């Protein structure tokens, strides 16, 4: 007979391994390239010592002259807090009781919930990889007079139906909390919620529920302008990646110039290129216009990519139009306290009754963040036109 104990055991012994594998290897092609490690994790923080520049204890001289002065490696300490990543499923008591005598029905119920969790987790992990850590999804661009639960946004790229969001003003005032998106009209940029939006104004920001300032340190932060990893970019120019604007159709020479620049400046070898959909189309058009073969590569995780001189070229929906990232994936690490785990109660159970509700929940958790050891070894091209 199916009960909470058998469901609890299934989540621990059957589903956890599958979920972890899919989130780590089949979530996003960039995440698949990033090594995951528990090194340099101290308590709730990542404290990592990285070297930059070269050893200075070299030189040439006279046969009987002085030896070179010893000048070891340059070191800097990165410091940042582990981010708390959560994903929850919910099953009603009624659904559990209805399937008690039918194991197949219960398995289908559990499978449906896990598939939904995986889909949402893949989406948000992929989004966070390109975010700046603040969790900001977009801003409100217009609020129609008399509208009670709908508004227009600057972009729908990071929004999805079913998301639970907060709306927060620039000064930090919370306007709306834990509202669910009921509908998104991509053509008009109109978003409809399940809550009233009294007091919401233009330029207010939208975040995933309770996530403001708590998301992964993604490429948006690495290519940002503020301090990073507890260090000043002004005092440490090697923390600044290369960024160039190419206000023209994409060309092979523009890509190669960026690759050559990071090679010359830092010795970095670009091994992964990712771009927006329009830039990928421009790349394919460039190959066609120059009568060049369109080569494809198979990547880990079942992904297929275009090839530029043996370097995979992928598109991603979370990259802004006209942008291309050229990365050395070996410089990135996801430092984690542990891999994905179920949040357990005092008795070791993962399924718990939701307070004041006839439903049961289970929460998947991971404590981690992404660190780029060599920001100056990465490049970005912006302003690319069709």
VEXDREN-2710 file (C-alpha; in Angstrom, 1 decimal):
% VEXDREN-2710
k/r/px/py/pz
1/UNK/0.0/0.0/0.0
2/UNK/1.2/3.5/-0.9
3/UNK/1.7/5.9/2.1
4/UNK/3.9/8.8/3.1
5/UNK/6.7/6.4/4.2
6/UNK/7.0/4.7/0.8
7/UNK/6.9/8.1/-0.9
8/UNK/9.5/9.4/1.4
9/UNK/11.8/6.5/0.6
10/UNK/11.2/6.8/-3.1
11/UNK/12.2/10.5/-3.1
12/UNK/15.5/9.6/-1.3
13/UNK/16.5/6.4/-3.0
14/UNK/15.1/6.7/-6.5
15/UNK/14.4/10.3/-7.5
16/UNK/17.3/12.2/-5.8
17/UNK/20.0/10.6/-8.0
18/UNK/18.1/11.2/-11.2
19/UNK/17.2/14.8/-10.3
20/UNK/20.8/15.6/-9.4
21/UNK/22.1/14.2/-12.6
22/UNK/19.7/16.0/-14.7
23/UNK/20.1/19.4/-13.0
24/UNK/23.9/19.1/-13.2
25/UNK/24.3/17.6/-16.6
26/UNK/21.2/18.3/-18.7
27/UNK/20.2/21.7/-17.4
28/UNK/22.2/24.1/-19.5
29/UNK/25.2/23.5/-21.9
30/UNK/27.3/26.2/-20.0
31/UNK/26.6/24.7/-16.6
32/UNK/27.6/21.3/-18.0
33/UNK/31.0/22.7/-18.8
34/UNK/31.5/24.2/-15.3
35/UNK/33.3/21.9/-12.8
36/UNK/31.5/21.3/-9.5
37/UNK/33.6/21.1/-6.4
38/UNK/33.4/21.2/-2.6
39/UNK/36.9/22.7/-2.3
40/UNK/37.4/26.2/-0.8
41/UNK/34.1/26.1/1.1
42/UNK/34.5/27.2/4.7
43/UNK/31.3/27.1/6.7
44/UNK/28.8/29.3/4.9
45/UNK/31.4/31.0/2.7
46/UNK/33.6/30.4/-0.3
47/UNK/37.1/31.6/0.5
48/UNK/39.4/31.0/-2.4
49/UNK/43.0/32.1/-3.1
50/UNK/43.7/32.7/-6.8
51/UNK/46.9/33.8/-8.5
52/UNK/47.2/36.4/-11.2
53/UNK/49.9/37.7/-13.4
54/UNK/53.2/35.7/-13.6
55/UNK/56.1/34.9/-11.3
56/UNK/58.6/37.7/-11.3
57/UNK/61.7/35.6/-10.2
58/UNK/63.1/35.2/-13.7
59/UNK/65.8/37.0/-15.6
60/UNK/69.0/36.8/-17.6
61/UNK/72.4/38.2/-16.8
62/UNK/76.1/38.1/-16.8
63/UNK/78.0/34.9/-16.2
64/UNK/79.2/36.1/-12.8
65/UNK/76.5/38.6/-12.1
66/UNK/73.7/38.7/-9.6
67/UNK/70.9/36.2/-9.8
68/UNK/67.4/37.4/-10.4
69/UNK/65.6/38.7/-7.3
70/UNK/63.0/36.3/-6.0
71/UNK/59.5/37.5/-6.8
72/UNK/56.8/34.9/-6.3
73/UNK/53.3/34.7/-7.6
74/UNK/50.7/37.4/-7.1
75/UNK/47.7/36.2/-5.0
76/UNK/44.3/37.6/-4.2
77/UNK/41.6/36.2/-2.0
78/UNK/38.0/35.8/-3.2
79/UNK/35.3/35.8/-0.6
80/UNK/31.5/35.3/-1.1
81/UNK/28.7/33.6/0.6
82/UNK/27.2/30.4/-0.6
83/UNK/23.8/30.9/-2.2
84/UNK/20.8/28.9/-1.1
85/UNK/19.0/27.3/-4.0
86/UNK/15.6/25.7/-3.3
87/UNK/12.9/23.8/-5.3
88/UNK/9.7/22.4/-3.7
89/UNK/7.0/20.0/-4.7
90/UNK/3.6/19.8/-3.2
91/UNK/1.1/16.9/-3.0
92/UNK/-2.4/17.1/-1.5
93/UNK/-3.5/14.7/1.2
94/UNK/-6.5/13.9/-0.9
95/UNK/-4.3/12.9/-3.9
96/UNK/-2.2/10.6/-1.7
97/UNK/-5.3/8.9/-0.2
98/UNK/-6.9/8.5/-3.6
99/UNK/-3.9/6.5/-4.9
100/UNK/-3.2/4.5/-1.7
101/UNK/-4.4/1.3/-3.3
102/UNK/-2.9/2.0/-6.8
103/UNK/0.9/2.2/-6.8
104/UNK/0.9/3.0/-10.5
105/UNK/-1.3/6.0/-10.0
106/UNK/0.8/7.3/-7.2
107/UNK/4.0/6.9/-9.2
108/UNK/2.4/8.9/-12.0
109/UNK/1.5/11.6/-9.5
110/UNK/5.0/11.7/-8.1
111/UNK/6.6/11.7/-11.6
112/UNK/4.4/14.6/-12.7
113/UNK/5.5/16.6/-9.7
114/UNK/9.1/15.8/-10.2
115/UNK/9.0/16.7/-13.9
116/UNK/7.5/20.0/-13.0
117/UNK/10.2/20.7/-10.4
118/UNK/12.9/19.7/-12.9
119/UNK/11.5/22.0/-15.6
120/UNK/11.3/25.0/-13.3
121/UNK/14.7/24.3/-11.8
122/UNK/16.3/24.0/-15.3
123/UNK/14.7/27.3/-16.3
124/UNK/15.8/29.2/-13.3
125/UNK/19.4/27.8/-13.1
126/UNK/19.9/28.6/-16.8
127/UNK/18.6/32.1/-16.1
128/UNK/20.8/32.6/-13.1
129/UNK/23.9/31.7/-15.1
130/UNK/23.5/34.9/-17.1
131/UNK/22.2/37.0/-14.2
132/UNK/24.1/39.5/-12.0
133/UNK/23.1/37.9/-8.7
134/UNK/20.5/40.5/-7.8
135/UNK/17.7/38.3/-9.1
136/UNK/16.2/41.1/-11.1
137/UNK/14.1/39.7/-14.0
138/UNK/12.8/42.9/-15.6
139/UNK/11.2/46.3/-14.9
140/UNK/7.7/47.6/-15.3
141/UNK/7.4/49.8/-18.4
142/UNK/3.7/50.9/-18.2
143/UNK/0.7/50.5/-15.9
144/UNK/-2.7/51.0/-17.6
145/UNK/-5.0/53.4/-15.7
146/UNK/-7.7/51.4/-13.9
147/UNK/-5.8/48.0/-14.4
148/UNK/-6.1/45.9/-11.3
149/UNK/-3.7/43.0/-12.0
150/UNK/-1.8/43.6/-15.2
151/UNK/1.0/45.8/-16.5
152/UNK/3.6/46.0/-19.3
153/UNK/7.2/45.1/-18.8
154/UNK/10.5/46.1/-20.5
155/UNK/11.2/42.4/-21.4
156/UNK/9.5/39.0/-21.1
157/UNK/12.8/37.1/-21.7
158/UNK/13.2/36.0/-18.0
159/UNK/9.5/35.6/-17.2
160/UNK/7.3/32.5/-17.5
161/UNK/3.7/31.6/-16.7
162/UNK/3.5/30.1/-13.3
163/UNK/6.3/32.0/-11.7
164/UNK/5.7/33.5/-8.2
165/UNK/7.2/36.9/-8.1
166/UNK/7.8/40.0/-6.0
167/UNK/7.5/43.6/-7.3
168/UNK/9.9/45.9/-5.5
169/UNK/10.6/49.6/-6.0
170/UNK/14.1/50.9/-6.7
171/UNK/14.3/52.2/-3.1
172/UNK/13.6/48.7/-1.8
173/UNK/9.9/49.1/-1.0
174/UNK/7.9/45.9/-1.6
175/UNK/4.8/46.7/-3.6
176/UNK/3.6/43.1/-4.3
177/UNK/4.8/39.8/-2.7
178/UNK/4.3/36.2/-3.9
179/UNK/2.1/36.9/-6.8
180/UNK/1.8/34.2/-9.5
181/UNK/2.0/35.0/-13.2
182/UNK/-1.3/33.9/-14.9
183/UNK/-0.5/35.0/-18.4
184/UNK/2.2/36.7/-20.6
185/UNK/1.5/38.3/-23.9
186/UNK/4.9/38.4/-25.6
187/UNK/3.8/40.7/-28.4
188/UNK/2.4/43.4/-26.2
189/UNK/4.7/42.7/-23.2
190/UNK/1.6/42.5/-21.0
191/UNK/1.8/40.4/-17.7
192/UNK/-1.2/39.3/-15.7
193/UNK/-1.0/38.3/-12.1
194/UNK/-3.3/36.6/-9.6
195/UNK/-3.1/39.6/-7.2
196/UNK/-4.0/43.3/-7.2
197/UNK/-1.2/45.7/-8.1
198/UNK/-2.2/48.8/-6.3
199/UNK/0.7/51.2/-6.0
200/UNK/2.8/49.6/-8.7
201/UNK/4.6/52.2/-10.9
202/UNK/6.9/52.4/-13.9
203/UNK/10.5/51.3/-13.2
204/UNK/9.5/49.0/-10.3
205/UNK/11.5/45.8/-10.5
206/UNK/10.3/42.2/-10.7
207/UNK/12.1/39.4/-8.8
208/UNK/11.5/35.7/-8.1
209/UNK/9.8/35.4/-4.8
210/UNK/12.1/36.2/-1.8
211/UNK/15.2/36.0/-4.1
212/UNK/16.3/39.6/-4.3
213/UNK/20.1/39.6/-3.9
214/UNK/20.3/35.9/-3.3
215/UNK/20.9/34.4/-6.7
216/UNK/24.1/32.9/-8.2
217/UNK/26.9/35.1/-9.2
218/UNK/26.4/34.8/-13.0
219/UNK/27.9/36.3/-16.1
220/UNK/26.0/39.5/-15.5
221/UNK/28.0/40.1/-12.3
222/UNK/31.3/39.0/-13.9
223/UNK/30.8/41.5/-16.8
224/UNK/29.4/44.1/-14.5
225/UNK/31.0/47.3/-13.2
226/UNK/30.9/47.0/-9.5
227/UNK/33.2/45.2/-7.1
228/UNK/33.2/41.5/-7.2
229/UNK/34.3/38.7/-4.9
230/UNK/35.0/41.3/-2.2
231/UNK/37.7/43.0/-4.4
232/UNK/37.8/46.4/-6.2
233/UNK/37.8/46.3/-9.9
234/UNK/39.5/49.7/-9.9
235/UNK/42.4/48.4/-7.9
236/UNK/42.6/45.1/-9.7
237/UNK/42.2/45.5/-13.5
238/UNK/42.6/41.8/-14.0
239/UNK/39.0/41.5/-12.6
240/UNK/37.7/43.2/-15.7
241/UNK/36.8/41.0/-18.6
242/UNK/37.2/42.2/-22.2
243/UNK/34.1/43.8/-23.7
244/UNK/33.8/45.4/-27.1
245/UNK/30.9/46.9/-29.1
246/UNK/30.5/45.7/-32.7
247/UNK/27.6/47.8/-34.1
248/UNK/27.5/45.8/-37.3
249/UNK/26.5/42.4/-38.6
250/UNK/28.6/39.6/-37.0
251/UNK/31.9/38.7/-38.7
252/UNK/34.4/36.0/-38.2
253/UNK/37.1/38.7/-37.7
254/UNK/35.2/40.3/-34.8
255/UNK/35.0/36.9/-33.1
256/UNK/38.6/36.2/-33.7
257/UNK/39.7/39.6/-32.5
258/UNK/38.0/39.0/-29.1
259/UNK/39.6/35.5/-28.9
260/UNK/43.0/36.9/-29.7
261/UNK/42.7/39.8/-27.3
262/UNK/42.1/37.5/-24.2
263/UNK/44.8/35.2/-25.4
264/UNK/47.3/38.1/-25.7
265/UNK/46.2/39.8/-22.4
266/UNK/45.9/36.8/-20.2
267/UNK/46.8/33.6/-22.0
268/UNK/43.2/32.4/-21.8
269/UNK/42.0/29.9/-24.3
270/UNK/38.4/30.3/-25.3
271/UNK/36.6/27.0/-25.4
272/UNK/32.9/28.0/-25.3
273/UNK/30.9/30.6/-27.2
274/UNK/27.3/31.4/-26.3
275/UNK/25.0/34.1/-27.8
276/UNK/21.5/35.3/-28.3
277/UNK/19.2/33.7/-30.9
278/UNK/19.6/36.6/-33.3
279/UNK/23.3/36.5/-33.1
280/UNK/23.3/32.7/-33.8
281/UNK/21.2/33.4/-36.9
282/UNK/23.7/36.1/-38.0
283/UNK/26.5/33.6/-37.5
284/UNK/24.8/31.0/-39.7
285/UNK/24.0/33.7/-42.3
286/UNK/27.7/34.7/-42.3
287/UNK/28.7/31.2/-43.0
288/UNK/26.2/30.9/-45.8
289/UNK/27.2/34.2/-47.4
290/UNK/30.8/33.1/-47.4
291/UNK/30.0/29.7/-48.8
292/UNK/31.5/28.0/-45.7
293/UNK/30.4/24.6/-44.3
294/UNK/28.1/24.7/-41.2
295/UNK/29.7/22.3/-38.8
296/UNK/28.1/20.8/-35.7
297/UNK/29.4/19.4/-32.5
298/UNK/27.8/17.0/-29.9
299/UNK/28.4/18.2/-26.3
300/UNK/28.0/16.5/-23.0
301/UNK/24.4/16.5/-21.7
302/UNK/23.0/15.7/-25.2
303/UNK/23.4/19.2/-26.5
304/UNK/24.3/20.0/-30.1
305/UNK/26.3/23.1/-31.1
306/UNK/27.6/24.9/-34.1
307/UNK/31.4/25.0/-34.4
308/UNK/33.8/27.9/-34.8
309/UNK/37.3/26.5/-35.3
310/UNK/36.4/23.6/-33.0
311/UNK/34.8/25.9/-30.4
312/UNK/31.1/25.2/-29.7
313/UNK/28.8/28.0/-30.4
314/UNK/25.4/27.8/-28.6
315/UNK/22.4/30.2/-28.3
316/UNK/20.6/30.9/-25.1
317/UNK/17.3/32.6/-24.5
318/UNK/18.6/34.5/-21.5
319/UNK/21.2/36.4/-23.4
320/UNK/20.2/39.9/-24.5
321/UNK/19.8/40.5/-28.2
322/UNK/23.0/41.4/-30.1
323/UNK/25.3/39.9/-27.5
324/UNK/27.9/37.1/-27.6
325/UNK/30.0/35.7/-24.7
326/UNK/33.4/34.0/-25.5
327/UNK/34.4/32.1/-22.4
328/UNK/37.2/29.8/-21.0
329/UNK/35.0/27.4/-19.1
330/UNK/38.1/26.0/-17.2
331/UNK/38.2/29.3/-15.3
332/UNK/34.8/28.7/-13.8
333/UNK/34.0/26.5/-10.8
334/UNK/30.7/25.9/-9.0
335/UNK/31.8/25.6/-5.3
336/UNK/29.2/23.8/-3.3
337/UNK/28.7/22.7/0.3
338/UNK/27.1/19.5/-1.1
339/UNK/25.3/18.3/-4.2
340/UNK/21.5/18.5/-4.4
341/UNK/19.8/17.1/-1.3
342/UNK/16.3/16.9/0.2
343/UNK/15.7/19.1/3.1
344/UNK/15.1/16.7/6.0
345/UNK/13.1/17.0/9.2
346/UNK/14.3/15.9/12.7
347/UNK/13.3/12.3/12.0
348/UNK/15.0/12.3/8.6
349/UNK/11.8/12.6/6.7
350/UNK/11.7/14.7/3.5
351/UNK/7.9/14.9/3.1
352/UNK/6.3/17.2/5.6
353/UNK/2.8/18.6/6.1
354/UNK/2.5/22.2/5.2
355/UNK/1.4/24.2/8.2
356/UNK/-2.3/24.9/8.3
357/UNK/-2.9/23.1/5.0
358/UNK/-4.0/19.6/3.9
359/UNK/-0.9/19.3/1.7
360/UNK/2.5/17.8/1.9
361/UNK/5.7/19.3/0.6
362/UNK/9.3/18.2/-0.1
363/UNK/12.1/20.7/-0.8
364/UNK/15.3/20.1/-2.8
365/UNK/18.3/22.3/-1.7
366/UNK/21.8/23.1/-2.8
367/UNK/24.2/25.6/-1.2
368/UNK/26.6/26.8/-3.9
369/UNK/27.9/29.7/-6.0
370/UNK/29.9/30.2/-9.2
371/UNK/33.4/31.7/-9.2
372/UNK/35.5/32.8/-12.2
373/UNK/39.1/32.5/-11.3
374/UNK/40.2/34.7/-14.2
375/UNK/37.7/37.3/-15.3
376/UNK/40.2/39.0/-17.6
377/UNK/40.2/35.7/-19.6
378/UNK/36.6/36.2/-20.8
379/UNK/35.2/38.3/-23.5
380/UNK/31.9/39.7/-24.6
381/UNK/30.7/41.3/-27.9
382/UNK/27.7/43.6/-27.8
383/UNK/25.7/45.6/-30.3
384/UNK/25.7/43.0/-33.0
385/UNK/23.1/43.7/-35.6
386/UNK/21.4/41.3/-38.0
END
